Amino acid sequence: MSKKKRNRIRFFLVLGIALLFVGIPVGFSASYKAKHKKTTSEESNINSSITIVEAATIKDISEPKLFVSDKTVFCENGAVYEDFNACTNVYVSYSYDRTKAAVTADDMLYYIDGNLRPVRVTRKCKSYGMMGKNGRYILYYDEVEHGLYRFDTYSQKKTNVTYSYSWIEEVAFSFNSRYVSSYDFAVKNLVISDTDDNNRHKIVSGQELEGVAVSVEGDQAFYRYSDGNYKTLYSYHDGELSNVYYGKNYRYVFTKDCSEIFIYGVDGLWYYNTSMEKAVKILDENVEKLHFAKEISGTHAPIADRQYIDSDTLNCCFIEAENYCYYYTDANRKLITVGDKNYVDYYSFDGDSFNYLLQNYNHIYKGRIYNGHLEEDLYVEIEYPIRSYAANDDLSIIWFVDRDYGLHRYKDNYIEDLGRISESDYTLKYVSSDRKLYYFDDDILFSVDEDTDEIKKEYDNCVRTSTTNLKYNDFIRFTTKSGDSLVEIYGNIVKLNDRK
């Protein structure tokens, strides 16, 4: 099950040190500091816009996720790595599950995982390195060796893909990290290379195109060509390359076998599969975001215009468009308008079902789509209007604030009073990684544990929830009386020095 909060309505955003491993050869781990390395305030602010003011308690998590922000690597177990703060530019590419990452720090490229012991891949990387979605391989252009390489994080060995000059931005890397597609200037052809088979390659075309995606079998791929504000999308399958879309859209979500693709943006939503001649428009409205039961992951970066989904189908997709929300069941059915004129606040995928919540005056409604049919019933009714509410991931718990600033929990058809809440900020924020609800009362940030119902004081002298900076959306972000902007990341209290 998964849940997100719709970004536009009642959406509350929350949310030095020189590198010591410059001379270390490829494949050797950098010297490792304490999990929470102590630095002076002057050191910690070198080229960095954040400062850790309170360290987390380290938890035992076998494969913790990573979150990199302002050159600092935060680990889901509470550990932190700060040595990239000395760099001017830091670029991150994650594996599909976000437990591994390729970090390009200025010209150097590193591999890092939950152990927070960076391994240097090369001392001079052109542009940035691209982490394979399976978390094992990193693709990059090595300016020392002058070629495109694939680095194996298991063996810590690298293999050459091509000595042709390559922009990593224009290279496609398959979901399983086996196939690479790029324009090879040496042979003057667009090729798909099998990196597990001595880079045996097949020629796709003589056209110089940008790689969008290549399939896990290396037999299908998508490419694009840019002509000012217009993009041409090409599909390669059955040994043929064909033009399938021409328009202003440049954002894509595609399956790992490259059999289906959504093309979306200001030109609406277009759909294509390899049994079709051309893409078809299925929604004539500016499309902002697409959501699936499984997360979508940028091929080159977390937020990218090219995104994989770990699936062989694009079925069951929740669509956020400019005016309404929609649900796409499959290519044979019409879109379902979700929530009518009310925007969706929370949603959850549960097997073949899609569930969502929306507020309409005194009521919170729960909608359900199952097997392409919409059902909408009154989920909970209260006797007075509510100011705000939040829900957990599977929508089984709803917390809400009434007009008298009373905080309540709704679970299993029972409403329980939890006390009062601040009148100056009655924001409720649920954080999935913590499994906690956050709220304010008397300038104190409190949390409610989803599993135990324990109410805990988290931080003093708070005045409000911060409502800017999208990158901290998955965490609780708040402002203190002194004007500091803080965010809690995996248990670490972090100050945003530039207060952005």
C-alpha positions in Angstrom: 0.0 0.0 0.0 1.1 3.5 -0.6 -0.2 7.0 0.1 0.6 10.5 -1.0 -0.8 13.9 -0.1 -2.0 15.9 -3.1 0.4 18.8 -3.6 -2.0 21.6 -4.4 -4.8 21.5 -1.8 -4.3 21.4 2.0 -0.8 20.3 1.3 1.6 21.2 4.1 5.2 21.2 3.2 7.6 20.3 5.9 9.3 20.0 5.9 33.1 21.0 6.4 35.3 19.6 5.5 37.8 18.8 2.7 37.3 15.4 1.0 39.8 13.0 2.5 39.8 10.4 -0.2 41.2 12.4 -3.2 44.3 10.1 -3.5 42.5 6.8 -2.9 42.5 4.4 -5.9 39.3 3.3 -7.5 37.5 0.6 -5.5 38.9 1.5 -2.1 36.7 2.9 0.6 37.4 6.3 1.9 38.4 6.7 5.5 35.2 6.7 7.6 34.4 9.1 10.3 31.9 8.6 13.2 28.3 8.2 12.1 27.7 11.7 13.5 31.0 13.6 12.9 31.3 16.6 15.1 32.3 19.8 13.3 32.6 23.4 14.2 29.8 25.7 13.1 32.3 27.3 10.7 33.3 24.0 9.2 29.7 22.8 8.9 28.7 25.8 6.9 31.4 25.5 4.2 29.4 25.6 1.0 26.5 24.2 2.8 23.0 25.6 3.6 22.2 23.3 6.4 23.5 22.6 9.9 22.6 19.5 12.1 21.7 20.9 15.5 20.5 17.7 17.1 21.7 14.2 16.1 19.4 11.2 15.8 19.6 8.0 17.8 21.0 5.3 15.5 18.6 2.5 14.7 19.3 -1.0 13.3 17.9 -1.1 9.8 19.3 -3.8 7.4 19.0 -1.8 4.2 18.3 1.8 5.1 17.2 4.4 2.5 19.2 7.5 1.7 18.2 11.1 1.4 20.8 13.6 0.2 20.1 17.3 0.8 22.4 20.2 0.4 25.4 17.9 0.1 24.7 16.0 3.3 23.8 12.3 3.2 21.0 11.3 5.6 20.5 7.6 6.3 17.2 6.1 7.3 18.8 4.6 10.4 19.6 8.1 11.6 23.3 8.2 10.6 24.7 11.2 8.7 27.6 11.7 6.3 28.8 15.3 5.9 32.1 15.2 4.0 30.6 16.3 0.7 29.9 19.8 2.2 33.3 21.0 1.1 32.3 20.5 -2.5 30.8 23.2 -4.7 28.4 21.0 -6.7 26.9 17.7 -5.6 24.7 15.6 -7.9 22.9 12.5 -6.7 21.4 9.5 -8.7 19.6 6.9 -6.7 18.8 3.2 -7.1 15.1 2.3 -7.5 14.7 1.6 -3.8 16.9 4.6 -2.8 19.2 2.4 -0.7 22.2 3.1 -2.9 23.4 6.2 -4.8 26.0 7.6 -7.2 27.3 10.9 -5.8 29.1 13.2 -8.2 31.0 15.7 -6.0 32.5 18.4 -8.3 34.5 16.2 -10.8 34.7 13.1 -8.6 32.3 10.2 -8.6 31.5 8.0 -5.6 29.3 5.1 -4.7 27.6 5.2 -1.4 25.1 3.0 0.5 23.7 2.8 4.0 27.1 2.1 5.5 28.0 5.7 4.6 31.5 4.7 3.5 31.9 6.3 0.0 33.9 4.4 -2.6 35.6 6.5 -5.2 34.7 5.4 -8.8 36.8 8.0 -10.7 38.6 11.2 -9.9 37.2 13.0 -13.0 33.7 12.3 -14.2 32.1 14.2 -17.0 28.8 15.8 -16.0 27.6 13.1 -13.5 27.2 9.4 -12.8 24.0 7.5 -13.3 23.1 4.9 -10.7 21.4 1.8 -12.2 17.9 1.1 -10.9 19.0 -2.3 -9.6 21.6 -0.7 -7.4 24.6 -2.7 -8.6 26.0 -0.7 -11.5 26.9 3.0 -12.1 27.2 4.4 -15.7 29.5 7.4 -16.3 31.8 9.0 -18.7 35.4 8.9 -17.4 37.4 11.9 -18.5 40.7 10.2 -17.4 40.1 7.1 -19.5 38.1 9.1 -22.2 35.2 6.6 -22.5 31.8 5.5 -21.2 32.2 3.0 -18.4 30.0 0.8 -16.2 31.2 0.4 -12.6 30.3 -2.8 -10.6 29.7 -1.8 -7.0 30.0 -5.5 -6.0 33.4 -6.2 -7.4 34.4 -2.6 -7.6 35.7 -3.1 -11.1 34.9 -1.0 -14.2 34.3 -2.1 -17.8 34.4 0.1 -20.9 31.2 0.4 -22.8 32.5 2.6 -25.6 35.4 5.0 -26.2 33.0 7.3 -28.1 32.5 10.7 -26.6 29.2 10.6 -24.7 26.9 13.0 -22.8 25.5 11.0 -19.9 22.3 13.0 -20.2 21.7 11.5 -23.7 22.4 7.9 -22.7 19.7 5.4 -21.8 20.4 2.7 -19.1 18.1 -0.3 -18.8 16.3 -1.0 -15.6 18.5 -4.0 -14.9 21.6 -2.1 -15.8 22.6 -4.5 -18.5 21.9 -2.5 -21.7 23.2 0.9 -22.7 21.9 2.9 -25.6 23.7 5.9 -27.0 24.9 7.5 -30.2 28.4 6.1 -30.9 30.4 8.8 -32.8 33.0 6.3 -33.7 30.7 4.2 -35.8 28.3 7.1 -36.4 25.3 5.1 -35.4 22.7 4.9 -32.6 23.4 1.6 -30.9 22.2 -0.7 -28.0 25.2 -2.3 -26.2 25.0 -5.5 -24.1 27.5 -4.8 -21.2 27.2 -8.4 -20.0 28.4 -9.7 -23.4 31.6 -7.8 -24.2 29.5 -4.8 -25.3 28.1 -6.7 -28.3 25.8 -4.1 -29.9 23.0 -3.8 -32.4 22.6 -0.8 -34.6 19.3 1.1 -34.2 19.7 3.9 -36.7 22.1 6.4 -38.2 20.2 9.2 -36.6 21.8 11.1 -33.7 19.0 10.9 -31.1 18.9 11.2 -27.3 18.3 8.0 -25.4 15.1 8.0 -23.2 14.9 4.4 -22.1 16.1 0.9 -23.2 14.3 -2.4 -22.2 15.6 -5.0 -19.8 16.0 -7.4 -22.8 17.7 -4.8 -25.0 15.2 -5.3 -27.8 13.1 -2.2 -27.3 13.8 1.4 -26.6 12.6 5.0 -26.7 14.5 8.0 -28.1 13.8 11.7 -28.6 14.8 14.6 -30.7 14.4 18.2 -29.7 13.5 21.0 -32.1 13.1 24.1 -30.0 10.0 23.7 -27.8 8.9 20.6 -29.7 9.9 17.0 -29.1 9.8 14.0 -31.3 9.5 10.7 -29.6 10.7 7.5 -31.3 10.0 3.9 -30.5 12.3 1.1 -31.4 10.8 -2.4 -31.5 10.8 -5.4 -33.8 14.0 -4.1 -35.3 12.4 -0.9 -36.5 12.6 2.8 -35.4 9.4 4.9 -35.8 8.2 8.4 -34.9 5.3 8.0 -32.5 4.8 11.5 -31.0 5.5 15.1 -31.9 4.5 17.9 -29.6 5.5 20.1 -26.6 5.5 17.3 -23.9 8.9 16.2 -22.7 8.1 14.2 -19.6 7.7 10.4 -19.7 6.8 7.4 -17.6 7.6 4.1 -19.1 7.6 0.4 -18.2 10.9 -1.4 -17.7 10.3 -3.5 -20.9 9.7 -0.3 -22.8 6.4 -1.6 -24.2 4.3 1.3 -22.9 4.9 5.0 -22.3 3.0 8.0 -21.0 3.9 11.4 -22.5 2.6 14.2 -20.4 2.8 17.9 -19.7 1.2 21.1 -21.1 0.0 19.2 -24.2 -2.1 16.8 -22.1 -1.6 13.1 -21.5 -0.6 10.8 -24.4 -0.4 7.0 -24.4 1.6 4.7 -26.6 2.3 0.9 -26.7 4.3 -1.0 -29.2 1.2 -2.5 -30.8 0.2 1.1 -32.0 1.4 3.2 -34.9 1.2 6.5 -33.1 0.6 7.8 -29.5 -3.0 8.9 -28.8 -4.1 11.7 -26.6 -6.3 10.5 -23.7 -6.5 13.7 -21.7 -6.6 17.3 -23.1 -5.6 19.1 -20.0 -2.2 20.1 -18.5 -1.0 17.1 -16.6 1.2 17.7 -13.5 1.9 14.4 -11.9 1.3 10.7 -12.4 1.2 8.2 -9.5 1.2 4.4 -9.3 1.1 1.7 -6.7 4.8 1.4 -7.2 7.0 4.4 -7.0 8.3 5.9 -10.3 12.0 6.7 -10.3 13.9 9.1 -12.5 16.5 7.5 -14.8 19.1 10.2 -14.2 17.9 11.9 -11.0 15.1 11.8 -8.4 13.2 14.5 -10.2 13.6 13.9 -13.9 11.7 14.1 -17.1 12.4 10.3 -17.8 11.0 7.9 -15.2 10.9 4.1 -14.9 8.3 2.1 -13.1 9.1 -1.4 -12.0 6.3 -2.9 -13.9 5.4 -4.2 -17.4 2.2 -2.2 -17.5 1.0 1.4 -16.8 -2.4 0.3 -15.7 -4.0 1.8 -12.6 -2.6 5.3 -12.6 -3.7 8.3 -10.6 -3.4 11.5 -12.6 -3.1 15.1 -11.2 -4.1 17.5 -13.9 -4.6 21.3 -13.9 -8.3 21.3 -13.2 -9.3 17.8 -12.0 -7.9 14.5 -10.9 -8.4 11.3 -12.9 -7.8 7.6 -12.7 -6.5 5.5 -15.6 -7.5 1.8 -15.4 -6.1 0.5 -18.7 -5.9 1.4 -22.4 -9.3 -0.1 -23.1 -11.3 2.1 -20.7 -12.1 5.8 -20.4 -10.5 7.9 -17.7 -12.5 8.2 -14.5 -12.9 11.7 -13.0 -11.9 11.5 -9.3 -13.6 13.7 -6.7 -15.6 15.7 -9.2 -14.9 19.4 -8.4 -13.2 18.5 -5.1 -9.5 17.9 -5.2 -8.2 14.7 -3.7 -6.3 15.1 -0.4 -5.0 11.6 0.3 -4.9 8.4 -1.7 -3.8 4.8 -1.4 -3.3 1.9 -3.7 -4.5 -1.4 -2.3 -4.1 -4.3 -4.7 -6.7 -3.8 -7.4 -8.4 -1.0 -5.5 -7.6 2.7 -5.5 -8.9 4.6 -2.4 -9.0 8.3 -1.8 -10.2 10.9 0.7 -11.5 14.4 0.2 -13.2 17.0 2.4 -16.5 18.7 1.6 -17.8 21.0 4.3 -18.6 18.9 7.3 -17.8 15.6 5.8 -14.8 13.6 4.8 -15.6 11.3 1.9 -13.8 8.1 0.9 -13.9 7.2 -2.7 -13.0 3.7 -4.1 -12.3 2.6 -7.6 -12.3 -1.1 -8.2 -12.0 -2.9 -11.5 -12.7 0.3 -13.4 -15.8 1.3 -11.5 -16.2 4.3 -9.1 -17.9 4.0 -5.7 -18.1 7.0 -3.4 -19.5 6.8 0.1 -19.6 8.9 3.2 -16.6 7.7 5.2 -16.9 9.7 8.4 -19.4 12.3 9.5 -18.8 14.8 12.3 -21.3 17.3 13.8 -19.2 20.4 13.1 -16.9 21.6 10.4 -13.3 20.6 10.6 -10.3 22.9 10.1 -7.8 20.3 8.9 -7.1 16.6 8.8 -4.5 14.0 7.9 -4.4 10.3 7.2 -1.9 7.5 7.4 -0.6 5.5 4.5 -3.5 3.1 4.1 -6.1 5.6 5.1 -7.1 3.4 8.1 -6.6 6.3 10.5 -7.8 9.9 10.2 -6.8 12.6 12.5 -8.8 15.9 12.4 -9.1 19.3 14.0 -12.6 20.7 14.7 -13.6 24.3 14.8 -12.9 24.5 18.5 -9.3 23.3 17.9 -10.0 19.9 19.4 -7.8 17.1 18.0 -9.5 13.8 17.3 -8.6 10.4 15.9 -10.9 8.3 13.8 -10.2 4.6 13.6 -12.4 1.5 13.2 -15.6 3.7 13.1 -14.7 5.2 16.5 -13.7 8.8 17.2 -11.4 9.4 20.1 -10.5 12.9 21.6 -6.8 13.6 21.8 -6.8 17.0 23.4 -6.5 20.5 22.0 -4.2 22.0 19.4 -2.6 25.4 18.7 -5.0 28.1 17.4 -2.2 29.8 15.5 -1.2 26.7 13.5 -3.6 23.8 13.3 -1.6 22.0 10.6 -1.5 18.3 10.8 1.3 16.4 9.1 1.7 12.7 8.8 5.3 11.4 8.1 5.4 7.9 6.7 9.0 7.2 7.6 8.3 8.0 11.2 4.8 6.5 11.3 3.8 9.6 13.3 1.4 12.5 13.1 2.8 15.9 14.0 1.0 18.9 15.4 1.5 22.1 17.5 0.2 23.1 20.9 1.5 26.0 23.1 4.5 26.5 20.9 5.5 22.9 21.2 5.8 20.3 18.4 4.1 17.1 19.4 3.8 13.7 17.7 1.3 10.9 17.9 2.7 7.4 17.2 0.5 5.6 14.7 1.1 2.2 16.3 1.1 2.9 20.1 -0.9 6.2 20.2 1.8 7.6 22.4 1.9 11.4 22.4 5.4 12.8 22.6 6.9 16.3 22.9 9.3 16.7 20.0 10.6 20.3 20.1 10.0 23.5 22.1 9.6 27.1 21.0 7.9 26.4 17.6 5.6 28.8 16.0 4.4 27.3 12.8 4.8 24.7 10.1 7.0 25.9 7.2 5.2 25.9 3.8 7.9 26.2 1.3 10.6 24.0 -0.3 9.2 20.9 -1.9 12.2 18.7 -1.4 11.4 18.3 2.3 7.8 17.2 1.7 8.4 13.7 3.2 9.5 15.2 6.5 8.2 17.6 9.2 9.4 21.1 8.7 8.8 24.0 11.2 9.9 27.5 12.2 11.1 28.5 15.7 10.4 31.7 17.6 13.9 32.9 16.8 13.1 32.5 13.1 15.1 29.4 12.4 13.7 27.0 9.8 14.1 23.4 11.0 13.4 20.1 9.5 13.5 16.6 11.1 15.2 14.1 8.7 15.3 10.5 10.0 15.5 11.8 13.6 18.0 14.5 12.9 17.0 18.1 13.6 18.5 20.2 10.8 18.6 24.0 10.5 18.2 25.4 7.0 20.8 28.2 7.2 19.5 30.1 4.2 15.9 29.8 5.5 14.6 28.8 2.1 
